[in-house]
Amino acid sequence: MADTPASSAVGLPQGAATEFDGAMSYGDYLALDELLSLQRPRTQHHDEVLFVIVH
C-alpha cells in the first residue's frame, strides 16, 4: 500500500482518530468489570446471567 494517510485510505474524515493505544476502552467506559461483579445469580440455570444482562 502506498504512503496514504489512514483517513483517506478507508474513507474517514480528515483528522479522525484512528489510534487508541492507551485510551479508555468501551468496556472501561461502561465499567463492565464492576457491573459483572455485581451479579448474584439466584439459580443454577446457565442462562440466568444472560437473562439479567439482556433485560
Stockholm file with secondary structure:
# STOCKHOLM 1.0

chainA/1-55         MADTPASSAVGLPQGAATEFDGAMSYGDYLALDELLSLQRPRTQHHDEVLFVIVH
#=GR chainA/1-55 SS CCSCCHHHHTTCCTTCCCCCTTSCCHHHHHTHHHHHHTCCCCSCCTTHHHHHHHC
#=GC SS_cons        CCSCCHHHHTTCCTTCCCCCTTSCCHHHHHTHHHHHHTCCCCSCCTTHHHHHHHC
//
